[in-house]
Amino acid sequence: MKRALQIVLAIIALIMIYLGIINSMLPPALTGLGFIVILMLFNSYHKVKS
């Protein structure tokens, strides 16, 4: 379940960044970057907890 959430979050982040860059819109690109930061924090939290 956690792995599936990480994969979905990464896909959404990449799509948001792609759409933001293609359409020259900053908010979707920043949201995509925020999702990547959340994904990295989520991964680091589980590594520290283990």
N, CA, C and O atoms as a GROMACS GRO file, in nm:
protein
  200
    1MET      N    1   0.082  -0.120   0.000
    1MET     CA    2   0.000   0.000   0.000
    1MET      C    3   0.086   0.126   0.000
    1MET      O    4   0.061   0.219  -0.076
    2LYS      N    5   0.188   0.127   0.086
    2LYS     CA    6   0.274   0.245   0.094
    2LYS      C    7   0.352   0.265  -0.036
    2LYS      O    8   0.370   0.377  -0.082
    3ARG      N    9   0.396   0.154  -0.094
    3ARG     CA   10   0.472   0.160  -0.219
    3ARG      C   11   0.383   0.212  -0.332
    3ARG      O   12   0.428   0.291  -0.416
    4ALA      N   13   0.258   0.169  -0.335
    4ALA     CA   14   0.164   0.216  -0.437
    4ALA      C   15   0.140   0.366  -0.422
    4ALA      O   16   0.132   0.438  -0.521
    5LEU      N   17   0.127   0.413  -0.298
    5LEU     CA   18   0.109   0.555  -0.273
    5LEU      C   19   0.230   0.635  -0.323
    5LEU      O   20   0.213   0.742  -0.381
    6GLN      N   21   0.349   0.583  -0.301
    6GLN     CA   22   0.470   0.652  -0.347
    6GLN      C   23   0.474   0.659  -0.499
    6GLN      O   24   0.512   0.762  -0.556
    7ILE      N   25   0.436   0.551  -0.564
    7ILE     CA   26   0.437   0.549  -0.711
    7ILE      C   27   0.334   0.647  -0.767
    7ILE      O   28   0.364   0.721  -0.860
    8VAL      N   29   0.215   0.647  -0.711
    8VAL     CA   30   0.110   0.739  -0.757
    8VAL      C   31   0.152   0.884  -0.733
    8VAL      O   32   0.132   0.968  -0.820
    9LEU      N   33   0.210   0.913  -0.619
    9LEU     CA   34   0.255   1.048  -0.588
    9LEU      C   35   0.364   1.093  -0.684
    9LEU      O   36   0.365   1.208  -0.728
   10ALA      N   37   0.456   1.005  -0.719
   10ALA     CA   38   0.562   1.038  -0.813
   10ALA      C   39   0.505   1.064  -0.953
   10ALA      O   40   0.548   1.158  -1.021
   11ILE      N   41   0.410   0.983  -0.995
   11ILE     CA   42   0.349   1.002  -1.127
   11ILE      C   43   0.274   1.136  -1.132
   11ILE      O   44   0.287   1.210  -1.230
   12ILE      N   45   0.198   1.165  -1.029
   12ILE     CA   46   0.125   1.292  -1.025
   12ILE      C   47   0.222   1.410  -1.026
   12ILE      O   48   0.198   1.510  -1.094
   13ALA      N   49   0.331   1.398  -0.951
   13ALA     CA   50   0.431   1.505  -0.947
   13ALA      C   51   0.490   1.529  -1.085
   13ALA      O   52   0.502   1.644  -1.128
   14LEU      N   53   0.526   1.423  -1.154
   14LEU     CA   54   0.584   1.439  -1.288
   14LEU      C   55   0.485   1.499  -1.386
   14LEU      O   56   0.522   1.582  -1.469
   15ILE      N   57   0.360   1.457  -1.378
   15ILE     CA   58   0.257   1.514  -1.466
   15ILE      C   59   0.236   1.661  -1.437
   15ILE      O   60   0.225   1.742  -1.529
   16MET      N   61   0.231   1.698  -1.309
   16MET     CA   62   0.212   1.838  -1.272
   16MET      C   63   0.329   1.924  -1.322
   16MET      O   64   0.307   2.034  -1.374
   17ILE      N   65   0.451   1.875  -1.305
   17ILE     CA   66   0.568   1.950  -1.352
   17ILE      C   67   0.564   1.964  -1.503
   17ILE      O   68   0.588   2.072  -1.556
   18TYR      N   69   0.533   1.856  -1.573
   18TYR     CA   70   0.527   1.857  -1.719
   18TYR      C   71   0.422   1.958  -1.768
   18TYR      O   72   0.451   2.040  -1.855
   19LEU      N   73   0.302   1.951  -1.713
   19LEU     CA   74   0.197   2.043  -1.755
   19LEU      C   75   0.230   2.188  -1.721
   19LEU      O   76   0.199   2.279  -1.798
   20GLY      N   77   0.293   2.209  -1.608
   20GLY     CA   78   0.332   2.344  -1.569
   20GLY      C   79   0.436   2.403  -1.663
   20GLY      O   80   0.430   2.522  -1.697
   21ILE      N   81   0.532   2.322  -1.705
   21ILE     CA   82   0.636   2.370  -1.795
   21ILE      C   83   0.582   2.392  -1.936
   21ILE      O   84   0.611   2.494  -1.998
   22ILE      N   85   0.504   2.296  -1.986
   22ILE     CA   86   0.450   2.307  -2.121
   22ILE      C   87   0.359   2.428  -2.136
   22ILE      O   88   0.365   2.497  -2.238
   23ASN      N   89   0.276   2.456  -2.036
   23ASN     CA   90   0.181   2.566  -2.043
   23ASN      C   91   0.234   2.695  -1.981
   23ASN      O   92   0.160   2.792  -1.968
   24SER      N   93   0.360   2.696  -1.942
   24SER     CA   94   0.424   2.814  -1.880
   24SER      C   95   0.346   2.864  -1.759
   24SER      O   96   0.325   2.984  -1.742
   25MET      N   97   0.302   2.769  -1.675
   25MET     CA   98   0.231   2.805  -1.552
   25MET      C   99   0.314   2.762  -1.433
   25MET      O  100   0.354   2.646  -1.422
   26LEU      N  101   0.342   2.855  -1.344
   26LEU     CA  102   0.426   2.827  -1.230
   26LEU      C  103   0.358   2.745  -1.120
   26LEU      O  104   0.422   2.654  -1.066
   27PRO      N  105   0.231   2.771  -1.083
   27PRO     CA  106   0.171   2.695  -0.972
   27PRO      C  107   0.170   2.543  -0.989
   27PRO      O  108   0.205   2.474  -0.894
   28PRO      N  109   0.133   2.488  -1.105
   28PRO     CA  110   0.137   2.341  -1.115
   28PRO      C  111   0.280   2.286  -1.105
   28PRO      O  112   0.301   2.179  -1.048
   29ALA      N  113   0.377   2.358  -1.160
   29ALA     CA  114   0.516   2.311  -1.153
   29ALA      C  115   0.563   2.312  -1.008
   29ALA      O  116   0.630   2.218  -0.964
   30LEU      N  117   0.529   2.416  -0.933
   30LEU     CA  118   0.569   2.421  -0.792
   30LEU      C  119   0.497   2.314  -0.710
   30LEU      O  120   0.556   2.258  -0.617
   31THR      N  121   0.374   2.285  -0.743
   31THR     CA  122   0.301   2.179  -0.674
   31THR      C  123   0.368   2.044  -0.700
   31THR      O  124   0.381   1.962  -0.609
   32GLY      N  125   0.409   2.022  -0.823
   32GLY     CA  126   0.480   1.899  -0.856
   32GLY      C  127   0.610   1.886  -0.779
   32GLY      O  128   0.643   1.778  -0.730
   33LEU      N  129   0.683   1.995  -0.768
   33LEU     CA  130   0.806   1.994  -0.689
   33LEU      C  131   0.777   1.968  -0.541
   33LEU      O  132   0.852   1.899  -0.473
   34GLY      N  133   0.667   2.025  -0.493
   34GLY     CA  134   0.626   2.000  -0.354
   34GLY      C  135   0.593   1.854  -0.331
   34GLY      O  136   0.624   1.799  -0.225
   35PHE      N  137   0.529   1.791  -0.429
   35PHE     CA  138   0.500   1.648  -0.418
   35PHE      C  139   0.628   1.566  -0.412
   35PHE      O  140   0.636   1.467  -0.338
   36ILE      N  141   0.729   1.606  -0.488
   36ILE     CA  142   0.857   1.534  -0.485
   36ILE      C  143   0.923   1.550  -0.349
   36ILE      O  144   0.981   1.454  -0.296
   37VAL      N  145   0.916   1.670  -0.291
   37VAL     CA  146   0.972   1.691  -0.157
   37VAL      C  147   0.899   1.605  -0.055
   37VAL      O  148   0.962   1.544   0.032
   38ILE      N  149   0.766   1.599  -0.064
   38ILE     CA  150   0.688   1.515   0.027
   38ILE      C  151   0.726   1.370   0.010
   38ILE      O  152   0.738   1.297   0.108
   39LEU      N  153   0.746   1.326  -0.114
   39LEU     CA  154   0.786   1.188  -0.141
   39LEU      C  155   0.922   1.158  -0.080
   39LEU      O  156   0.941   1.051  -0.022
   40MET      N  157   1.016   1.251  -0.092
   40MET     CA  158   1.149   1.230  -0.034
   40MET      C  159   1.142   1.225   0.119
   40MET      O  160   1.208   1.142   0.181
   41LEU      N  161   1.062   1.312   0.179
   41LEU     CA  162   1.046   1.310   0.324
   41LEU      C  163   0.978   1.182   0.370
   41LEU      O  164   1.014   1.124   0.472
   42PHE      N  165   0.880   1.137   0.294
   42PHE     CA  166   0.810   1.013   0.324
   42PHE      C  167   0.908   0.895   0.322
   42PHE      O  168   0.904   0.809   0.410
   43ASN      N  169   0.996   0.893   0.222
   43ASN     CA  170   1.096   0.785   0.212
   43ASN      C  171   1.197   0.793   0.325
   43ASN      O  172   1.233   0.690   0.382
   44SER      N  173   1.244   0.913   0.360
   44SER     CA  174   1.343   0.926   0.465
   44SER      C  175   1.285   0.892   0.602
   44SER      O  176   1.355   0.838   0.687
   45TYR      N  177   1.158   0.923   0.623
   45TYR     CA  178   1.092   0.891   0.749
   45TYR      C  179   1.087   0.740   0.771
   45TYR      O  180   1.111   0.691   0.881
   46HIS      N  181   1.056   0.666   0.665
   46HIS     CA  182   1.047   0.521   0.678
   46HIS      C  183   1.185   0.456   0.693
   46HIS      O  184   1.196   0.350   0.753
   47LYS      N  185   1.288   0.518   0.639
   47LYS     CA  186   1.424   0.464   0.656
   47LYS      C  187   1.472   0.485   0.798
   47LYS      O  188   1.537   0.398   0.855
   48VAL      N  189   1.441   0.601   0.856
   48VAL     CA  190   1.483   0.631   0.993
   48VAL      C  191   1.404   0.545   1.092
   48VAL      O  192   1.459   0.497   1.191
   49LYS      N  193   1.276   0.526   1.064
   49LYS     CA  194   1.190   0.450   1.155
   49LYS      C  195   1.228   0.302   1.158
   49LYS      O  196   1.211   0.237   1.262
   50SER      N  197   1.277   0.248   1.048
   50SER     CA  198   1.311   0.105   1.041
   50SER      C  199   1.431   0.070   1.123
   50SER      O  200   1.471  -0.046   1.127
   0.00000   0.00000   0.00000
